[in-house]
């Protein structure tokens, strides 16, 4: 698993998603409830950016149709989305936020 620095911890505003791209993968990085999460930035229902949505109660809501995805698991907990989106491991090293979108071989 290869971790890549995506931003500084201080660059993440609480409950405000930050969109980054890692190896061609769009990722939404979110600081909420004292933790940092990384989730695929594309809604599994409508193919739009999740980072444009709102964060509440460890969930990110798609701005287009209102589907909510759990930041911990990627699972949707409201319709119309029925498929989860990938979540990615996050490490904090000092003030650096690192994310891995690669799978171990």
Biopython code that builds the backbone (N, CA, C, O; Angstrom):
import numpy as np
from Bio.PDB.StructureBuilder import StructureBuilder

atoms = [
    (1, "UNK", "N", (0.853, -1.171, 0.000)),
    (1, "UNK", "CA", (0.000, 0.000, 0.000)),
    (1, "UNK", "C", (0.899, 1.233, 0.000)),
    (1, "UNK", "O", (1.783, 1.374, 0.844)),
    (2, "UNK", "N", (0.657, 2.118, -0.958)),
    (2, "UNK", "CA", (1.449, 3.336, -1.076)),
    (2, "UNK", "C", (0.611, 4.529, -0.644)),
    (2, "UNK", "O", (-0.457, 4.788, -1.198)),
    (3, "UNK", "N", (1.108, 5.252, 0.350)),
    (3, "UNK", "CA", (0.416, 6.438, 0.830)),
    (3, "UNK", "C", (1.029, 7.679, 0.193)),
    (3, "UNK", "O", (2.247, 7.785, 0.053)),
    (4, "UNK", "N", (0.161, 8.621, -0.193)),
    (4, "UNK", "CA", (0.578, 9.852, -0.835)),
    (4, "UNK", "C", (0.029, 11.030, -0.034)),
    (4, "UNK", "O", (-1.125, 11.016, 0.396)),
    (5, "UNK", "N", (0.869, 12.053, 0.161)),
    (5, "UNK", "CA", (0.413, 13.255, 0.860)),
    (5, "UNK", "C", (-0.609, 13.974, -0.018)),
    (5, "UNK", "O", (-0.355, 14.240, -1.193)),
    (6, "UNK", "N", (-1.774, 14.285, 0.569)),
    (6, "UNK", "CA", (-2.817, 14.986, -0.180)),
    (6, "UNK", "C", (-2.980, 16.438, 0.265)),
    (6, "UNK", "O", (-3.411, 17.287, -0.516)),
    (7, "UNK", "N", (-2.633, 16.719, 1.525)),
    (7, "UNK", "CA", (-2.743, 18.080, 2.038)),
    (7, "UNK", "C", (-2.208, 18.119, 3.463)),
    (7, "UNK", "O", (-1.856, 17.087, 4.032)),
    (8, "UNK", "N", (-2.153, 19.299, 4.023)),
    (8, "UNK", "CA", (-1.842, 19.456, 5.429)),
    (8, "UNK", "C", (-3.119, 19.366, 6.244)),
    (8, "UNK", "O", (-4.190, 19.742, 5.769)),
    (9, "UNK", "N", (-3.011, 18.875, 7.458)),
    (9, "UNK", "CA", (-4.180, 18.747, 8.323)),
    (9, "UNK", "C", (-4.869, 20.096, 8.509)),
    (9, "UNK", "O", (-6.097, 20.169, 8.553)),
    (10, "UNK", "N", (-4.086, 21.150, 8.616)),
    (10, "UNK", "CA", (-4.638, 22.491, 8.790)),
    (10, "UNK", "C", (-5.390, 23.015, 7.577)),
    (10, "UNK", "O", (-6.125, 23.997, 7.680)),
    (11, "UNK", "N", (-5.212, 22.364, 6.419)),
    (11, "UNK", "CA", (-5.919, 22.782, 5.209)),
    (11, "UNK", "C", (-7.344, 22.239, 5.158)),
    (11, "UNK", "O", (-8.147, 22.681, 4.336)),
    (12, "UNK", "N", (-7.664, 21.284, 6.031)),
    (12, "UNK", "CA", (-8.993, 20.686, 6.034)),
    (12, "UNK", "C", (-9.888, 21.403, 7.035)),
    (12, "UNK", "O", (-9.633, 21.385, 8.240)),
    (13, "UNK", "N", (-10.938, 22.032, 6.521)),
    (13, "UNK", "CA", (-11.919, 22.653, 7.400)),
    (13, "UNK", "C", (-12.895, 21.580, 7.873)),
    (13, "UNK", "O", (-13.276, 20.696, 7.106)),
    (14, "UNK", "N", (-13.289, 21.661, 9.116)),
    (14, "UNK", "CA", (-14.234, 20.699, 9.685)),
    (14, "UNK", "C", (-15.507, 20.634, 8.837)),
    (14, "UNK", "O", (-16.104, 21.661, 8.515)),
    (15, "UNK", "N", (-15.913, 19.413, 8.480)),
    (15, "UNK", "CA", (-17.143, 19.141, 7.741)),
    (15, "UNK", "C", (-17.191, 19.783, 6.349)),
    (15, "UNK", "O", (-18.272, 20.012, 5.807)),
    (16, "UNK", "N", (-16.024, 20.070, 5.777)),
    (16, "UNK", "CA", (-15.953, 20.637, 4.430)),
    (16, "UNK", "C", (-15.086, 19.735, 3.560)),
    (16, "UNK", "O", (-13.867, 19.710, 3.728)),
    (17, "UNK", "N", (-15.689, 18.995, 2.634)),
    (17, "UNK", "CA", (-14.917, 18.072, 1.795)),
    (17, "UNK", "C", (-13.890, 18.797, 0.926)),
    (17, "UNK", "O", (-14.127, 19.911, 0.457)),
    (18, "UNK", "N", (-12.760, 18.150, 0.723)),
    (18, "UNK", "CA", (-11.713, 18.665, -0.158)),
    (18, "UNK", "C", (-11.486, 17.619, -1.241)),
    (18, "UNK", "O", (-11.192, 16.463, -0.937)),
    (19, "UNK", "N", (-11.621, 18.015, -2.498)),
    (19, "UNK", "CA", (-11.430, 17.087, -3.620)),
    (19, "UNK", "C", (-9.965, 17.080, -4.027)),
    (19, "UNK", "O", (-9.343, 18.127, -4.203)),
    (20, "UNK", "N", (-9.426, 15.861, -4.172)),
    (20, "UNK", "CA", (-8.072, 15.667, -4.669)),
    (20, "UNK", "C", (-8.121, 14.538, -5.697)),
    (20, "UNK", "O", (-9.104, 13.802, -5.778)),
    (21, "UNK", "N", (-7.056, 14.413, -6.475)),
    (21, "UNK", "CA", (-6.976, 13.309, -7.420)),
    (21, "UNK", "C", (-5.671, 12.567, -7.175)),
    (21, "UNK", "O", (-4.601, 13.173, -7.139)),
    (22, "UNK", "N", (-5.766, 11.240, -7.006)),
    (22, "UNK", "CA", (-4.601, 10.397, -6.756)),
    (22, "UNK", "C", (-4.548, 9.304, -7.804)),
    (22, "UNK", "O", (-5.469, 8.495, -7.907)),
    (23, "UNK", "N", (-3.499, 9.275, -8.568)),
    (23, "UNK", "CA", (-3.340, 8.257, -9.612)),
    (23, "UNK", "C", (-4.587, 8.145, -10.488)),
    (23, "UNK", "O", (-5.004, 7.043, -10.844)),
    (24, "UNK", "N", (-5.181, 9.293, -10.836)),
    (24, "UNK", "CA", (-6.367, 9.301, -11.682)),
    (24, "UNK", "C", (-7.666, 9.006, -10.968)),
    (24, "UNK", "O", (-8.723, 8.947, -11.596)),
    (25, "UNK", "N", (-7.599, 8.817, -9.647)),
    (25, "UNK", "CA", (-8.795, 8.516, -8.856)),
    (25, "UNK", "C", (-9.262, 9.769, -8.121)),
    (25, "UNK", "O", (-8.502, 10.335, -7.335)),
    (26, "UNK", "N", (-10.505, 10.219, -8.361)),
    (26, "UNK", "CA", (-11.022, 11.365, -7.615)),
    (26, "UNK", "C", (-11.385, 10.947, -6.192)),
    (26, "UNK", "O", (-12.088, 9.959, -5.979)),
    (27, "UNK", "N", (-10.894, 11.716, -5.227)),
    (27, "UNK", "CA", (-11.078, 11.383, -3.814)),
    (27, "UNK", "C", (-11.582, 12.615, -3.070)),
    (27, "UNK", "O", (-11.119, 13.731, -3.305)),
    (28, "UNK", "N", (-12.525, 12.397, -2.182)),
    (28, "UNK", "CA", (-13.001, 13.444, -1.283)),
    (28, "UNK", "C", (-12.408, 13.176, 0.094)),
    (28, "UNK", "O", (-12.629, 12.115, 0.678)),
    (29, "UNK", "N", (-11.656, 14.141, 0.607)),
    (29, "UNK", "CA", (-11.033, 14.021, 1.928)),
    (29, "UNK", "C", (-11.833, 14.895, 2.887)),
    (29, "UNK", "O", (-12.082, 16.071, 2.617)),
    (30, "UNK", "N", (-12.233, 14.301, 4.012)),
    (30, "UNK", "CA", (-13.131, 14.993, 4.933)),
    (30, "UNK", "C", (-12.608, 14.885, 6.365)),
    (30, "UNK", "O", (-12.252, 13.804, 6.833)),
    (31, "UNK", "N", (-12.572, 16.024, 7.043)),
    (31, "UNK", "CA", (-12.251, 16.057, 8.470)),
    (31, "UNK", "C", (-13.561, 16.294, 9.222)),
    (31, "UNK", "O", (-14.217, 17.322, 9.053)),
    (32, "UNK", "N", (-13.924, 15.313, 10.059)),
    (32, "UNK", "CA", (-15.166, 15.434, 10.815)),
    (32, "UNK", "C", (-15.069, 14.601, 12.088)),
    (32, "UNK", "O", (-14.426, 13.551, 12.105)),
    (33, "UNK", "N", (-15.693, 15.062, 13.122)),
    (33, "UNK", "CA", (-15.765, 14.340, 14.394)),
    (33, "UNK", "C", (-14.397, 13.863, 14.881)),
    (33, "UNK", "O", (-14.273, 12.774, 15.441)),
    (34, "UNK", "N", (-13.369, 14.693, 14.660)),
    (34, "UNK", "CA", (-12.034, 14.390, 15.164)),
    (34, "UNK", "C", (-11.253, 13.388, 14.335)),
    (34, "UNK", "O", (-10.168, 12.973, 14.741)),
    (35, "UNK", "N", (-11.777, 12.987, 13.179)),
    (35, "UNK", "CA", (-11.087, 12.031, 12.316)),
    (35, "UNK", "C", (-11.017, 12.572, 10.894)),
    (35, "UNK", "O", (-11.710, 13.525, 10.539)),
    (36, "UNK", "N", (-10.154, 11.935, 10.080)),
    (36, "UNK", "CA", (-10.055, 12.288, 8.672)),
    (36, "UNK", "C", (-10.399, 11.039, 7.868)),
    (36, "UNK", "O", (-9.904, 9.947, 8.149)),
    (37, "UNK", "N", (-11.255, 11.218, 6.866)),
    (37, "UNK", "CA", (-11.712, 10.120, 6.025)),
    (37, "UNK", "C", (-11.412, 10.443, 4.559)),
    (37, "UNK", "O", (-11.321, 11.608, 4.171)),
    (38, "UNK", "N", (-11.260, 9.388, 3.756)),
    (38, "UNK", "CA", (-11.098, 9.539, 2.314)),
    (38, "UNK", "C", (-12.063, 8.581, 1.643)),
    (38, "UNK", "O", (-12.080, 7.387, 1.943)),
    (39, "UNK", "N", (-12.864, 9.110, 0.735)),
    (39, "UNK", "CA", (-13.891, 8.337, 0.060)),
    (39, "UNK", "C", (-13.859, 8.703, -1.416)),
    (39, "UNK", "O", (-13.536, 9.837, -1.768)),
    (40, "UNK", "N", (-14.193, 7.752, -2.280)),
    (40, "UNK", "CA", (-14.237, 8.058, -3.701)),
    (40, "UNK", "C", (-15.190, 9.223, -3.920)),
    (40, "UNK", "O", (-16.275, 9.269, -3.340)),
    (41, "UNK", "N", (-14.780, 10.154, -4.756)),
    (41, "UNK", "CA", (-15.533, 11.405, -4.904)),
    (41, "UNK", "C", (-16.720, 11.300, -5.856)),
    (41, "UNK", "O", (-17.426, 12.289, -6.053)),
    (42, "UNK", "N", (-16.961, 10.138, -6.449)),
    (42, "UNK", "CA", (-18.036, 10.026, -7.430)),
    (42, "UNK", "C", (-19.208, 9.228, -6.853)),
    (42, "UNK", "O", (-19.047, 8.081, -6.435)),
    (43, "UNK", "N", (-20.379, 9.848, -6.839)),
    (43, "UNK", "CA", (-21.597, 9.191, -6.352)),
    (43, "UNK", "C", (-21.883, 7.952, -7.189)),
    (43, "UNK", "O", (-21.812, 7.999, -8.417)),
    (44, "UNK", "N", (-22.204, 6.858, -6.536)),
    (44, "UNK", "CA", (-22.482, 5.610, -7.246)),
    (44, "UNK", "C", (-23.838, 5.625, -7.966)),
    (44, "UNK", "O", (-24.129, 4.733, -8.763)),
    (45, "UNK", "N", (-24.647, 6.615, -7.689)),
    (45, "UNK", "CA", (-25.959, 6.699, -8.334)),
    (45, "UNK", "C", (-25.944, 7.626, -9.543)),
    (45, "UNK", "O", (-26.474, 7.276, -10.598)),
    (46, "UNK", "N", (-25.345, 8.803, -9.401)),
    (46, "UNK", "CA", (-25.517, 9.819, -10.441)),
    (46, "UNK", "C", (-24.222, 10.303, -11.088)),
    (46, "UNK", "O", (-24.262, 11.203, -11.927)),
    (47, "UNK", "N", (-23.075, 9.730, -10.721)),
    (47, "UNK", "CA", (-21.808, 10.092, -11.341)),
    (47, "UNK", "C", (-21.493, 11.583, -11.218)),
    (47, "UNK", "O", (-21.033, 12.207, -12.174)),
    (48, "UNK", "N", (-21.747, 12.152, -10.026)),
    (48, "UNK", "CA", (-21.400, 13.541, -9.742)),
    (48, "UNK", "C", (-20.470, 13.581, -8.529)),
    (48, "UNK", "O", (-20.353, 12.605, -7.788)),
    (49, "UNK", "N", (-19.818, 14.717, -8.341)),
    (49, "UNK", "CA", (-18.830, 14.871, -7.273)),
    (49, "UNK", "C", (-19.479, 14.948, -5.889)),
    (49, "UNK", "O", (-20.312, 15.816, -5.627)),
    (50, "UNK", "N", (-19.084, 14.028, -5.014)),
    (50, "UNK", "CA", (-19.590, 14.059, -3.632)),
    (50, "UNK", "C", (-18.998, 15.220, -2.844)),
    (50, "UNK", "O", (-19.616, 15.690, -1.888)),
    (51, "UNK", "N", (-17.818, 15.689, -3.225)),
    (51, "UNK", "CA", (-17.177, 16.763, -2.456)),
    (51, "UNK", "C", (-17.951, 18.079, -2.553)),
    (51, "UNK", "O", (-17.663, 19.024, -1.819)),
    (52, "UNK", "N", (-18.924, 18.142, -3.450)),
    (52, "UNK", "CA", (-19.763, 19.333, -3.536)),
    (52, "UNK", "C", (-20.958, 19.248, -2.586)),
    (52, "UNK", "O", (-21.744, 20.189, -2.479)),
    (53, "UNK", "N", (-21.086, 18.111, -1.899)),
    (53, "UNK", "CA", (-22.200, 17.922, -0.977)),
    (53, "UNK", "C", (-21.856, 18.341, 0.443)),
    (53, "UNK", "O", (-20.783, 18.885, 0.705)),
    (54, "UNK", "N", (-22.780, 18.079, 1.346)),
    (54, "UNK", "CA", (-22.613, 18.453, 2.751)),
    (54, "UNK", "C", (-22.228, 17.248, 3.592)),
    (54, "UNK", "O", (-22.549, 16.106, 3.262)),
    (55, "UNK", "N", (-21.526, 17.533, 4.695)),
    (55, "UNK", "CA", (-21.105, 16.504, 5.640)),
    (55, "UNK", "C", (-21.857, 16.710, 6.943)),
    (55, "UNK", "O", (-21.962, 17.824, 7.457)),
    (56, "UNK", "N", (-22.388, 15.584, 7.471)),
    (56, "UNK", "CA", (-23.109, 15.638, 8.736)),
    (56, "UNK", "C", (-23.109, 14.243, 9.349)),
    (56, "UNK", "O", (-23.380, 13.259, 8.660)),
    (57, "UNK", "N", (-22.808, 14.159, 10.631)),
    (57, "UNK", "CA", (-22.911, 12.896, 11.364)),
    (57, "UNK", "C", (-22.136, 11.759, 10.682)),
    (57, "UNK", "O", (-22.648, 10.650, 10.532)),
    (58, "UNK", "N", (-20.893, 12.053, 10.273)),
    (58, "UNK", "CA", (-19.990, 11.079, 9.650)),
    (58, "UNK", "C", (-20.526, 10.536, 8.317)),
    (58, "UNK", "O", (-20.217, 9.410, 7.929)),
    (59, "UNK", "N", (-21.332, 11.352, 7.622)),
    (59, "UNK", "CA", (-21.876, 11.010, 6.316)),
    (59, "UNK", "C", (-21.643, 12.169, 5.356)),
    (59, "UNK", "O", (-21.580, 13.329, 5.763)),
    (60, "UNK", "N", (-21.517, 11.835, 4.072)),
    (60, "UNK", "CA", (-21.461, 12.863, 3.041)),
    (60, "UNK", "C", (-22.695, 12.683, 2.167)),
    (60, "UNK", "O", (-23.046, 11.564, 1.794)),
    (61, "UNK", "N", (-23.346, 13.793, 1.847)),
    (61, "UNK", "CA", (-24.593, 13.748, 1.087)),
    (61, "UNK", "C", (-24.366, 14.244, -0.330)),
    (61, "UNK", "O", (-23.787, 15.310, -0.540)),
    (62, "UNK", "N", (-24.822, 13.473, -1.288)),
    (62, "UNK", "CA", (-24.739, 13.876, -2.687)),
    (62, "UNK", "C", (-25.661, 15.075, -2.912)),
    (62, "UNK", "O", (-26.838, 15.038, -2.555)),
    (63, "UNK", "N", (-25.126, 16.116, -3.495)),
    (63, "UNK", "CA", (-25.883, 17.353, -3.696)),
    (63, "UNK", "C", (-27.002, 17.206, -4.726)),
    (63, "UNK", "O", (-27.947, 17.994, -4.720)),
    (64, "UNK", "N", (-26.911, 16.207, -5.611)),
    (64, "UNK", "CA", (-27.878, 16.124, -6.699)),
    (64, "UNK", "C", (-29.201, 15.470, -6.290)),
    (64, "UNK", "O", (-30.271, 16.030, -6.531)),
    (65, "UNK", "N", (-29.130, 14.289, -5.672)),
    (65, "UNK", "CA", (-30.358, 13.572, -5.321)),
    (65, "UNK", "C", (-30.490, 13.253, -3.835)),
    (65, "UNK", "O", (-31.488, 12.665, -3.419)),
    (66, "UNK", "N", (-29.498, 13.631, -3.030)),
    (66, "UNK", "CA", (-29.626, 13.478, -1.590)),
    (66, "UNK", "C", (-29.189, 12.156, -0.994)),
    (66, "UNK", "O", (-29.401, 11.929, 0.197)),
    (67, "UNK", "N", (-28.585, 11.273, -1.781)),
    (67, "UNK", "CA", (-28.078, 10.025, -1.196)),
    (67, "UNK", "C", (-26.978, 10.348, -0.192)),
    (67, "UNK", "O", (-26.143, 11.221, -0.430)),
    (68, "UNK", "N", (-26.986, 9.640, 0.928)),
    (68, "UNK", "CA", (-25.975, 9.836, 1.973)),
    (68, "UNK", "C", (-25.093, 8.597, 2.063)),
    (68, "UNK", "O", (-25.584, 7.468, 2.059)),
    (69, "UNK", "N", (-23.778, 8.824, 2.144)),
    (69, "UNK", "CA", (-22.813, 7.736, 2.228)),
    (69, "UNK", "C", (-22.044, 7.841, 3.538)),
    (69, "UNK", "O", (-21.588, 8.919, 3.919)),
    (70, "UNK", "N", (-21.904, 6.709, 4.221)),
    (70, "UNK", "CA", (-21.140, 6.646, 5.465)),
    (70, "UNK", "C", (-19.666, 6.807, 5.125)),
    (70, "UNK", "O", (-19.133, 6.046, 4.317)),
    (71, "UNK", "N", (-19.004, 7.777, 5.724)),
    (71, "UNK", "CA", (-17.590, 8.034, 5.446)),
    (71, "UNK", "C", (-16.686, 6.895, 5.915)),
    (71, "UNK", "O", (-15.570, 6.747, 5.418)),
    (72, "UNK", "N", (-17.156, 6.097, 6.862)),
    (72, "UNK", "CA", (-16.345, 4.989, 7.395)),
    (72, "UNK", "C", (-16.397, 3.760, 6.496)),
    (72, "UNK", "O", (-15.412, 3.030, 6.388)),
    (73, "UNK", "N", (-17.531, 3.526, 5.853)),
    (73, "UNK", "CA", (-17.700, 2.290, 5.081)),
    (73, "UNK", "C", (-17.993, 2.517, 3.595)),
    (73, "UNK", "O", (-17.806, 1.611, 2.783)),
    (74, "UNK", "N", (-18.446, 3.708, 3.237)),
    (74, "UNK", "CA", (-18.836, 3.992, 1.864)),
    (74, "UNK", "C", (-20.243, 3.536, 1.523)),
    (74, "UNK", "O", (-20.715, 3.761, 0.409)),
    (75, "UNK", "N", (-20.916, 2.898, 2.471)),
    (75, "UNK", "CA", (-22.257, 2.375, 2.205)),
    (75, "UNK", "C", (-23.293, 3.502, 2.200)),
    (75, "UNK", "O", (-23.249, 4.410, 3.030)),
    (76, "UNK", "N", (-24.232, 3.421, 1.238)),
    (76, "UNK", "CA", (-25.306, 4.410, 1.227)),
    (76, "UNK", "C", (-26.343, 4.058, 2.291)),
    (76, "UNK", "O", (-26.621, 2.883, 2.534)),
    (77, "UNK", "N", (-26.907, 5.075, 2.917)),
    (77, "UNK", "CA", (-27.966, 4.788, 3.884)),
    (77, "UNK", "C", (-29.252, 5.539, 3.544)),
    (77, "UNK", "O", (-30.158, 5.664, 4.368)),
    (78, "UNK", "N", (-29.304, 6.034, 2.308)),
    (78, "UNK", "CA", (-30.551, 6.626, 1.829)),
    (78, "UNK", "C", (-30.595, 6.505, 0.313)),
    (78, "UNK", "O", (-29.562, 6.511, -0.357)),
    (79, "UNK", "N", (-31.783, 6.399, -0.203)),
    (79, "UNK", "CA", (-31.983, 6.279, -1.644)),
    (79, "UNK", "C", (-31.804, 7.643, -2.303)),
    (79, "UNK", "O", (-31.926, 8.665, -1.628)),
    (80, "UNK", "N", (-31.522, 7.687, -3.579)),
    (80, "UNK", "CA", (-31.654, 6.620, -4.539)),
    (80, "UNK", "C", (-30.415, 5.721, -4.691)),
    (80, "UNK", "O", (-30.506, 4.690, -5.358)),
    (81, "UNK", "N", (-29.287, 6.063, -4.111)),
    (81, "UNK", "CA", (-28.095, 5.211, -4.247)),
    (81, "UNK", "C", (-28.302, 3.885, -3.518)),
    (81, "UNK", "O", (-28.856, 3.844, -2.420)),
    (82, "UNK", "N", (-27.847, 2.802, -4.151)),
    (82, "UNK", "CA", (-27.931, 1.479, -3.531)),
    (82, "UNK", "C", (-26.564, 0.795, -3.483)),
    (82, "UNK", "O", (-26.400, -0.205, -2.784)),
    (83, "UNK", "N", (-25.580, 1.321, -4.219)),
    (83, "UNK", "CA", (-24.233, 0.737, -4.240)),
    (83, "UNK", "C", (-23.279, 1.606, -3.426)),
    (83, "UNK", "O", (-23.357, 2.833, -3.481)),
    (84, "UNK", "N", (-22.378, 0.973, -2.668)),
    (84, "UNK", "CA", (-21.395, 1.744, -1.910)),
    (84, "UNK", "C", (-20.349, 2.366, -2.831)),
    (84, "UNK", "O", (-20.214, 1.978, -3.991)),
    (85, "UNK", "N", (-19.619, 3.328, -2.299)),
    (85, "UNK", "CA", (-18.458, 3.901, -2.984)),
    (85, "UNK", "C", (-17.217, 3.492, -2.197)),
    (85, "UNK", "O", (-17.291, 3.311, -0.982)),
    (86, "UNK", "N", (-16.084, 3.345, -2.870)),
    (86, "UNK", "CA", (-14.865, 2.925, -2.169)),
    (86, "UNK", "C", (-14.412, 3.948, -1.126)),
    (86, "UNK", "O", (-14.541, 5.157, -1.320)),
    (87, "UNK", "N", (-13.882, 3.437, -0.025)),
    (87, "UNK", "CA", (-13.208, 4.273, 0.969)),
    (87, "UNK", "C", (-11.736, 3.885, 0.953)),
    (87, "UNK", "O", (-11.381, 2.769, 0.576)),
    (88, "UNK", "N", (-10.886, 4.819, 1.368)),
    (88, "UNK", "CA", (-9.444, 4.615, 1.291)),
    (88, "UNK", "C", (-8.787, 4.847, 2.643)),
    (88, "UNK", "O", (-9.245, 5.677, 3.428)),
    (89, "UNK", "N", (-7.706, 4.107, 2.915)),
    (89, "UNK", "CA", (-6.991, 4.282, 4.184)),
    (89, "UNK", "C", (-6.350, 5.670, 4.267)),
    (89, "UNK", "O", (-5.862, 6.213, 3.276)),
    (90, "UNK", "N", (-6.369, 6.220, 5.472)),
    (90, "UNK", "CA", (-5.785, 7.538, 5.746)),
    (90, "UNK", "C", (-4.787, 7.398, 6.878)),
    (90, "UNK", "O", (-5.033, 6.684, 7.850)),
    (91, "UNK", "N", (-3.652, 8.087, 6.749)),
    (91, "UNK", "CA", (-2.672, 8.178, 7.836)),
    (91, "UNK", "C", (-2.364, 9.653, 8.057)),
    (91, "UNK", "O", (-2.304, 10.442, 7.114)),
    (92, "UNK", "N", (-2.172, 10.002, 9.313)),
    (92, "UNK", "CA", (-1.743, 11.352, 9.662)),
    (92, "UNK", "C", (-0.316, 11.245, 10.177)),
    (92, "UNK", "O", (-0.053, 10.519, 11.136)),
    (93, "UNK", "N", (0.609, 11.964, 9.545)),
    (93, "UNK", "CA", (2.003, 11.996, 9.981)),
    (93, "UNK", "C", (2.370, 13.444, 10.217)),
    (93, "UNK", "O", (2.568, 14.213, 9.277)),
    (94, "UNK", "N", (2.458, 13.807, 11.490)),
    (94, "UNK", "CA", (2.685, 15.215, 11.822)),
    (94, "UNK", "C", (1.478, 16.009, 11.382)),
    (94, "UNK", "O", (0.365, 15.774, 11.853)),
    (95, "UNK", "N", (1.698, 16.966, 10.463)),
    (95, "UNK", "CA", (0.600, 17.764, 9.921)),
    (95, "UNK", "C", (0.190, 17.283, 8.528)),
    (95, "UNK", "O", (-0.653, 17.909, 7.885)),
    (96, "UNK", "N", (0.770, 16.191, 8.060)),
    (96, "UNK", "CA", (0.479, 15.695, 6.724)),
    (96, "UNK", "C", (-0.645, 14.671, 6.729)),
    (96, "UNK", "O", (-0.677, 13.771, 7.568)),
    (97, "UNK", "N", (-1.567, 14.818, 5.781)),
    (97, "UNK", "CA", (-2.638, 13.851, 5.564)),
    (97, "UNK", "C", (-2.217, 12.991, 4.370)),
    (97, "UNK", "O", (-1.994, 13.506, 3.274)),
    (98, "UNK", "N", (-2.109, 11.680, 4.590)),
    (98, "UNK", "CA", (-1.714, 10.765, 3.534)),
    (98, "UNK", "C", (-2.849, 9.784, 3.255)),
    (98, "UNK", "O", (-3.518, 9.310, 4.173)),
    (99, "UNK", "N", (-3.054, 9.489, 1.971)),
    (99, "UNK", "CA", (-4.128, 8.595, 1.549)),
    (99, "UNK", "C", (-3.538, 7.558, 0.588)),
    (99, "UNK", "O", (-2.627, 7.862, -0.180)),
    (100, "UNK", "N", (-4.061, 6.344, 0.639)),
    (100, "UNK", "CA", (-3.663, 5.309, -0.295)),
    (100, "UNK", "C", (-4.862, 4.860, -1.110)),
    (100, "UNK", "O", (-5.898, 4.493, -0.556)),
    (101, "UNK", "N", (-4.717, 4.890, -2.433)),
    (101, "UNK", "CA", (-5.765, 4.367, -3.305)),
    (101, "UNK", "C", (-5.298, 3.086, -3.987)),
    (101, "UNK", "O", (-6.000, 2.541, -4.838)),
    (102, "UNK", "N", (-4.112, 2.604, -3.614)),
    (102, "UNK", "CA", (-3.585, 1.379, -4.201)),
    (102, "UNK", "C", (-3.929, 0.188, -3.328)),
    (102, "UNK", "O", (-4.051, 0.309, -2.109)),
    (103, "UNK", "N", (-4.083, -0.967, -3.968)),
    (103, "UNK", "CA", (-4.338, -2.223, -3.261)),
    (103, "UNK", "C", (-3.044, -2.988, -3.109)),
    (103, "UNK", "O", (-2.177, -2.932, -3.981)),
    (104, "UNK", "N", (-2.909, -3.702, -2.008)),
    (104, "UNK", "CA", (-1.739, -4.560, -1.836)),
    (104, "UNK", "C", (-1.826, -5.737, -2.788)),
    (104, "UNK", "O", (-2.907, -6.274, -3.029)),
    (105, "UNK", "N", (-0.681, -6.136, -3.328)),
    (105, "UNK", "CA", (-0.664, -7.283, -4.241)),
    (105, "UNK", "C", (-0.464, -8.562, -3.486)),
    (105, "UNK", "O", (-0.422, -9.635, -4.089)),
]
sb = StructureBuilder()
sb.init_structure("model")
sb.init_model(0)
sb.init_chain("A")
sb.init_seg("    ")
for serial, (resi, resn, name, xyz) in enumerate(atoms, 1):
    if name == "N":
        sb.init_residue(resn, " ", resi, " ")
    sb.init_atom(name, np.array(xyz, "f"), 0.0, 1.0, " ", f" {name:<3s}", serial, name[0])
structure = sb.get_structure()
